[in-house]
Amino acid sequence: MAALAASSSRMHRDYESDDESDALSSVGMGSYAPSSVSTSATSYDVDVSIRSASPAPSVWSITNSMRERIFRHEYGRGLNNYSDVYRLPADEEELERLDKQHQMFIEVMGGKYPPPMDEVLAEDGSGQTKACIDLGCGSGCWIRDVALDYPHCSAVAVDLVPMQAAIMPPNLRSEVDDINLGLEHFYGAFDVVHTRLVSSGIRDYAGLIDHMTRVLRPGGLLELFEFDFRVYDESKKPYICNLNVLQPPWTPLWMAMAHQAVRRRGGNVDAANLLERWVREHRCLTDVVYREYWIPTNPWLRGNDEEAIRQRAFGEVMRDDIKTFLRSGRPLLLSSGFPEYLVNEVQARADQELDEGWTPGYILCQSVYARKERS
């Protein structure tokens, strides 16, 4: 990542045993837990349902029997046990991929947060604690950064599985929830609501946006970030792939398979292309800013100028991310009806194509942020 330039203004258009002492325990209540045990605050109710009893945290440890209820193993990967829509893994390999991806996005976007973040989370003398929530937090790296960068704020990480972090800031708690079920229990409680790359697990993304606006306090900040499971060519036009014909380019073909698999499972795969419209048309949102980030799929760009060198650096990181994503996507493809021989062949050829670094391609990430009206 050192090769990635800090400035990215040109990159976008606008801006073991089943006992309570298990060493792998990853949830508990901050300082109440023994210092030798990895902990995080959570309000996940393991005995009743997936939905957290928000906002009061409880103290517990993940034992092997709990893992069996939280996770299931399919096609060699660990997946959440609660959603049949979201079929990407929640295991160590996937969390490591998301951590590295987070660092790449910081470089691509030129920073961690949208410009209004400091203003929105600044202490205002009202006596009300500022609060930020990350819906579908993945590895939790974004919301963990928020908790560290804004220690006076309350931060909440929400996902289908608990955050599995060894160290949690004292102002951060983890909640287990399926956000498809609604967010009524969070209404009016947060100054910042964030979500990133969750569209494959969301049945009604426009409805989710409406819930998110209700979660916000007046003047609060909404931030969305998605991609559309497509690869774009050198002219930034989407590759058109025929799933009935086994032919290159292979990375776009694999992504087209993933696009269809997400759609089959009920995910809102086209949400990225509709984010701006949905947010601009929402009656409660204002000061809307839309941004696009075109990230090379591999270091295919040629030239020795500063921009070409910078783009190749992004391409190297994205290539590694996509190669890991090819492995992560196997449960999604195989559980959606694609035969294993086909998945194996396309994955192997896409791997080789990415390593060769000659086939032009971009991933388009789309971001929207906006403020909730004050009245």
Secondary structure in CASP SS format (residue, H / E / C, confidence):
PFRMAT SS
TARGET T0000
AUTHOR 0000-0000-0000
METHOD secondary structure of the structure
MODEL  1
M C 1.00
A C 1.00
A C 1.00
L C 1.00
A C 1.00
A C 1.00
S C 1.00
S C 1.00
S C 1.00
R C 1.00
M C 1.00
H E 1.00
R C 1.00
D C 1.00
Y C 1.00
E C 1.00
S C 1.00
D C 1.00
D C 1.00
E C 1.00
S C 1.00
D C 1.00
A C 1.00
L C 1.00
S C 1.00
S C 1.00
V C 1.00
G C 1.00
M C 1.00
G H 1.00
S H 1.00
Y H 1.00
A C 1.00
P C 1.00
S C 1.00
S C 1.00
V C 1.00
S C 1.00
T C 1.00
S C 1.00
A E 1.00
T E 1.00
S C 1.00
Y C 1.00
D C 1.00
V C 1.00
D C 1.00
V C 1.00
S C 1.00
I C 1.00
R C 1.00
S C 1.00
A C 1.00
S C 1.00
P C 1.00
A C 1.00
P C 1.00
S E 1.00
V C 1.00
W C 1.00
S C 1.00
I C 1.00
T C 1.00
N H 1.00
S H 1.00
M H 1.00
R H 1.00
E H 1.00
R H 1.00
I H 1.00
F E 1.00
R E 1.00
H E 1.00
E E 1.00
Y C 1.00
G C 1.00
R E 1.00
G E 1.00
L E 1.00
N E 1.00
N C 1.00
Y C 1.00
S C 1.00
D C 1.00
V C 1.00
Y C 1.00
R C 1.00
L C 1.00
P C 1.00
A C 1.00
D C 1.00
E H 1.00
E H 1.00
E H 1.00
L H 1.00
E H 1.00
R H 1.00
L H 1.00
D H 1.00
K H 1.00
Q H 1.00
H H 1.00
Q H 1.00
M H 1.00
F H 1.00
I H 1.00
E H 1.00
V H 1.00
M H 1.00
G C 1.00
G C 1.00
K C 1.00
Y C 1.00
P C 1.00
P C 1.00
P C 1.00
M H 1.00
D H 1.00
E H 1.00
V H 1.00
L H 1.00
A C 1.00
E C 1.00
D C 1.00
G C 1.00
S C 1.00
G C 1.00
Q C 1.00
T C 1.00
K C 1.00
A E 1.00
C E 1.00
I E 1.00
D E 1.00
L E 1.00
G C 1.00
C C 1.00
G C 1.00
S C 1.00
G C 1.00
C H 1.00
W H 1.00
I H 1.00
R H 1.00
D H 1.00
V H 1.00
A H 1.00
L H 1.00
D H 1.00
Y C 1.00
P C 1.00
H C 1.00
C C 1.00
S E 1.00
A E 1.00
V E 1.00
A E 1.00
V E 1.00
D E 1.00
L C 1.00
V C 1.00
P C 1.00
M C 1.00
Q C 1.00
A C 1.00
A C 1.00
I C 1.00
M C 1.00
P C 1.00
P C 1.00
N C 1.00
L E 1.00
R E 1.00
S E 1.00
E E 1.00
V E 1.00
D C 1.00
D C 1.00
I H 1.00
N H 1.00
L H 1.00
G C 1.00
L C 1.00
E H 1.00
H H 1.00
F H 1.00
Y C 1.00
G C 1.00
A C 1.00
F E 1.00
D E 1.00
V E 1.00
V E 1.00
H E 1.00
T E 1.00
R E 1.00
L C 1.00
V C 1.00
S H 1.00
S H 1.00
G H 1.00
I C 1.00
R C 1.00
D C 1.00
Y H 1.00
A H 1.00
G H 1.00
L H 1.00
I H 1.00
D H 1.00
H H 1.00
M H 1.00
T H 1.00
R H 1.00
V H 1.00
L E 1.00
R E 1.00
P E 1.00
G E 1.00
G E 1.00
L E 1.00
L E 1.00
E E 1.00
L E 1.00
F E 1.00
E E 1.00
F E 1.00
D C 1.00
F C 1.00
R C 1.00
V C 1.00
Y E 1.00
D C 1.00
E C 1.00
S C 1.00
K C 1.00
K C 1.00
P E 1.00
Y C 1.00
I C 1.00
C C 1.00
N C 1.00
L C 1.00
N C 1.00
V C 1.00
L C 1.00
Q C 1.00
P C 1.00
P C 1.00
W H 1.00
T H 1.00
P H 1.00
L H 1.00
W H 1.00
M H 1.00
A H 1.00
M H 1.00
A H 1.00
H H 1.00
Q H 1.00
A H 1.00
V H 1.00
R H 1.00
R H 1.00
R C 1.00
G C 1.00
G C 1.00
N C 1.00
V C 1.00
D C 1.00
A H 1.00
A H 1.00
N H 1.00
L H 1.00
L H 1.00
E H 1.00
R H 1.00
W H 1.00
V H 1.00
R H 1.00
E H 1.00
H C 1.00
R C 1.00
C C 1.00
L E 1.00
T E 1.00
D E 1.00
V E 1.00
V E 1.00
Y E 1.00
R E 1.00
E E 1.00
Y E 1.00
W E 1.00
I E 1.00
P E 1.00
T C 1.00
N C 1.00
P C 1.00
W C 1.00
L C 1.00
R C 1.00
G C 1.00
N C 1.00
D C 1.00
E H 1.00
E H 1.00
A H 1.00
I H 1.00
R H 1.00
Q H 1.00
R H 1.00
A H 1.00
F H 1.00
G H 1.00
E H 1.00
V H 1.00
M H 1.00
R H 1.00
D H 1.00
D H 1.00
I H 1.00
K H 1.00
T H 1.00
F H 1.00
L H 1.00
R H 1.00
S H 1.00
G C 1.00
R H 1.00
P H 1.00
L H 1.00
L H 1.00
L H 1.00
S C 1.00
S C 1.00
G C 1.00
F C 1.00
P C 1.00
E H 1.00
Y H 1.00
L H 1.00
V H 1.00
N H 1.00
E H 1.00
V H 1.00
Q H 1.00
A H 1.00
R H 1.00
A H 1.00
D H 1.00
Q H 1.00
E H 1.00
L H 1.00
D H 1.00
E H 1.00
G C 1.00
W C 1.00
T C 1.00
P C 1.00
G C 1.00
Y E 1.00
I E 1.00
L E 1.00
C E 1.00
Q E 1.00
S E 1.00
V E 1.00
Y E 1.00
A E 1.00
R E 1.00
K E 1.00
E C 1.00
R C 1.00
S C 1.00
END
